């Protein structure tokens, strides 16, 4: 009887001890299993991030000329590390959940963007951040910069106490006498290397009044100059930037070429508010790309662009007008769209993986190529 009681007590004690050990080990085991699964998940995310970054920068996608309706596989390249701007804009038309499925990561989140070498977010227009915008009596090009994603500063030149214009989403606003404000802009653009692009609207100034050497140096050294307006006081402010110009009666135009500066169907009539100045390539001048020529003389550009040194000049006689009855301003790609897609991680996000690829961003032959970074973030 005593032996049975001892056996029973030992057995109960063993069962209790075993149960206690299990209760201690079970959460430890679960934690080890969880950590193993999490490590595997993070490893899978890291592999996916690298693979998708390579896919986006090396593949054309499927079909090669895919759009949001036909896409079977997303790729942003024309060839390895040569990114196609149009494909990125098409990516922006794809729903986030659909893009994740196409990339094979339905349970993760993604963001994709393209940045310039100076770190600024790239946009699809011809302007490169940061931009300096100068205007005086008119401010009609400001909407092409505001809300485009471009980083820009506003220089307002005025000789009278005019009503201060709206600043839009400019970073900084400077104002003063026309000549002084223009020369302050040119000083910041050259001496301080503050800008990649200068936009000048109806300046009402002559070359002798401004620091023309600084303007020429800015473009020659790789800057972009977008100039809207006509001559003043018998001068054209951009007359010494590699191209000849003609003055005459106001001319109408016709769309000759659609590109990343001006986008419209060829053959459409173009009517301007004021268009007595046009540019053409004379003997000794550099070649010119003419988007909208004078309809009576196709060698003269009312909307045109040309290379000067390492930079480029873009000219439009007047932003006021129509293209086939539509507002002319709707057809310029100055700021364009941000090359940015998806959702960024928040403070609550975990397991954030980033992969970057150096690449060349292509627009078209005239607008050139630019070195960029394609940045992919995968997170959950």
Secondary structure, 3 states (H helix, E strand, C coil): CHHHHHHHHHHHHHHHHHHHHHHHHHHHHHHHHHHHHHHHHHHHHHHHHHHHHHHHHHCCCECCCCCCCCCCECCCEEECCEEEHHHHHHHCCCCHHHHHHHCCCCCCEEEEEEEECCCCECECCCCCCCEEEEECCCCCCHHHCCCCCCCEEEEEECCCCCCCCCCCCCCCEEEECHHHHHHHHHHHHHCCCCCCEEEEECCCCCHHHCCHHHHHHHHHCCCEEEEECCCECCECCCCCCCCEEEECCCCCEEECCCCCCECCCCCCEEEECCCCEEEECCCCCCCEEEEEEECCEEEEEEEEEEEECCEEEEEECCCCEEECCEEHHHHECCCCCECEEECCCCCCCCCCEEEEEEEEEECCCCCCEEEEEEEEEEEC
